[in-house]
Amino acid sequence: MNMCGDSGWVLSVPVVLTGAVCIGVLLLARWVNRQRYFPGRESFIVLHLASLWWMIAASLEMSTQGASCKVFWATMAWPGILSVPTFWAVFLWQYVNSVRQPLPLSSTLGLTVVPLLIWLMALSNPWHGLFYGAGTAPLSDAPGSPIRYQHGPLFYAAAVYVYLFMAFCMGVVLRAALVSYGVHRRHYLAFVFVTAVPWVANISYVVFGWMLFGFDPTPFSFTFTLLAFAWLIVGVRLFDLLPVARHLLLEALLDPVLVVDPQLRVIEANPAALKLSGLRSGWQGRTLGDWPVFGGDLSALLANQARVEQDQLLTLTSSARYFEVRIRAIERITRTGTTVLGQMLYLRDVTQRHLSELKLAEALAVSEERLRTISSLHEQLQEQALCDPLTGLFNRRYLDEFFGRELARAQREHSPIALALIDLDHFKRLNDEHGHLAGDDVLKGVAQLLLMNLRSSDAVFRIGGEEFLLILPGADASEACNRLELICSRLAATPVITRSGEQRVTLSAGLAFWPRQGQVLDELLQVADAALYEAKRSGRNRVFAQLNEA
């Protein structure tokens, strides 16, 4: 460095141009550093810092006047010269394959080993002369004259290292461009162009000795690289809409995928989407609603919901197909807020699943209907088991359950219960004279009369041929006697219509009361049966209750 201490410095047009490019690279690196999402972000920053190193060293080489100082700064440029293609290759690989994870620190340090070794070999050139030969000298005796370098074997070894990475870069972007089409193909062809310009400039210098302003033209080519990246970022939103791997979007996904801008114009579509719509060309920039097969239905789905984050079912009106639509916003976060750049629409064909669900729902509906039918039949069977088939009244099987429930309630509420045992008078004679069918008609007529004179809390049972039992919860002795007297008088006053004509029928009834005349059903039935016997012995067509018993 002491050899540059007394060297003069001149600010020339090439130096100003290179300095302007350095400032542009710094601004670009700063902008990229503030972006949260895009593949290869860290590698992109490193390669531009390396290019900054290279251009600063080139600027110092051009501005200094001493020949030895120029050689020194040319030597200092080697870390940048070697790191630019290295991390350019890493960036392109990560970008094309949508690798968002930063390169591990160990891998980053590993990639700097060779550039550092070559840099050390360049710095030690005065001792071995294998990097720059003895013929390295100024082009003329004029102050600040450019240096013509005599390249040694180590220089060409370093050049081979650089060109291997540059060939790898070119292979990555060419392959991406070949398998892409539409926006993606132009996207990657732009990368091919940006990659090729510095390469061509460097090969022209190394192989053919071509120089610009008397210097290696490669640093000046970064002017074009910077402008190209600025246009790609601002003009076509390089890192906004779709920085994902082409094979992930177009080759690996078998379901239709679309990318639309805020005006619902289709920016990108994968082969599955084109196949579904039947489009081959002229689709890019076309409004989603104008797409055949599914465009209108999908556009209507988006219009109905301003911001859809959950999956939606899309039914195609043009065909019996169903798609599960996943809609995700493509956003850019800035200082002023979030800017919506577009939407990614992912359509998953769920026709078979949906049809299976419909069949399953239909089968469940049939099963539920059958279950209701079975339940209804079960209720009918249970009712038939508990009811008398002739009169429809409860039979003796339900008597114990009903009385037990009413007894528990009466005990809780301290309320009475009345039982009435009823028997039709001279029913056997009616059967003998008019037949059993007429007798059945009489039984049904009497059952209807009893039901018409009961409260909703009462119950009537047929417990024998012509015997009926009434349970009257909450009725005391006076109320029960009055109600049974009314039933008895109404039956006697109203002829029963039978298929053998009208028949005059009377009844006799015996009453029993809980808890005065018994605590359990059997005790009460015995008291009611004794009272019924007394009613018949007293002349029938009457109600009897042993009210004087404690």
Summary of the structure (lengths in Angstrom):
residues: 550
radius of gyration: 51.9
end to end distance: 132.7
largest distance: 159.7
contacts: 1679
relative contact order: 0.05
helix: 56%
strand: 16%
